[in-house]
Amino acid sequence: MSHPQKIFDKDILLKIQGYSQELGFELFGITRPLLQKEDYDYLKRFIEEKKYANMHWFSNYPEIRLNPQKILTNSKSVIVLGFYYRDIQYEDIIKNQKIKISRYAIGKDYHNVLKKKLKQLEKFIKIYYKDIYIRSTIDSAPVPEKLLAKYAGLGWQGKNTNIINPEIGSYFFLSCIFTDYEIPSDWESKQITDHCKGCRLCIEHCPTKALEPYKLIVERCISYLTIESKIPIPEEYLEKSNGWVFGCDICQEVCPFNRRKNVSKKTTKEFSFLLREEIKNIIHQLPEKEEWENLKNSPLKRVKYEIFKENYKNILKYEYTQC
């Protein structure tokens, strides 16, 4: 007995898109959960040649990372969403600070915030499709979100390897909803043309020379050195850290698409992603261990206090210039 083909209705997809916007997602696209050959080959080499430095988790589940449709049985489509997180008030605060924390980490942990919103969106989808199978992911699952976002038309992958949207820049979180429903033939998610062209600002301003066009040399990246490496920042990179004690936004700060007038004054509408008082205090003064332990629901807790403390003290020894 043959089963009827599962295909999204375009009008229902538009309703899903509308509800995602009500939840705060500014970007919406849908694509097939398959990698294009060029991207597949590059990612395969990246894993095989262990270019992920000390991020050994990156080599876990390679069959899913290379074949994202395997994250869900009979996966036929993936809805990709972008949630803007930039807090403009924070820009003024860190301009003259010796200690800086990446913009994505100044609020509550985005995994927890977005997980709740994705659950709401799943429930909404199931109102129309009761037989649908769904799996939502944020960036903790072994899924190449950036590539899927590119295919779904959320933006192009820039020379700094981030997804850049021509309207809102690159300060947004990515989420995916995998489903066993096909994309309707009359739905278009056109890939956005690469707008980087001859621009090399992100490459030229990276203090550790971690960027080549469209490639990241992981072990040199300040974000990697302050979050993923699990050891204090090596001496050779300390002077180049430019005050970044957790993450780094330099390659995004200099990007023209984050400096446009309409974007440079755009603040997230999500209260959870605005600067927390506890994080503001940390920027001004190294927290005691008890304060650190009391810091809940924060991306900063990915780093052990002892490592954070050593990096913080070592960074303060240097003077830095602004981009």
WOWO-V597667 format. One line per field, one symbol per residue. ss: DSSP state (~ for helix, > for strand, _ for the rest). A space follows every 10 residues. Layout:
# WOWO-V597667
ss = ???
This chain:
# WOWO-V597667
ss = ______>__~ ~~~~~~~~~~ ~~____>>>> >_____~~~~ ~~~~~~~~__ _____~~~~_ _~~~~~_~~~ ~_____>>>> >>>>___~~~ ~~~~_____> >_~~~____~ ~~~~~~~~~~ ~~~~~~~~__ ___>>>>___ ____~~~~~~ ~____>>___ __>>>___>_ _>>>>>>>>_ _>________ __________ ~~~~~_____ >>__>>_~~~ _~~~~~~~__ ____~~~~__ ___>>>___~ ~~~__~~~__ ~~~~______ ~~~___~~~~ ~~~~____~~ ~~~~____~~ ~~__~~~~~~ ~~~~~_____ ___
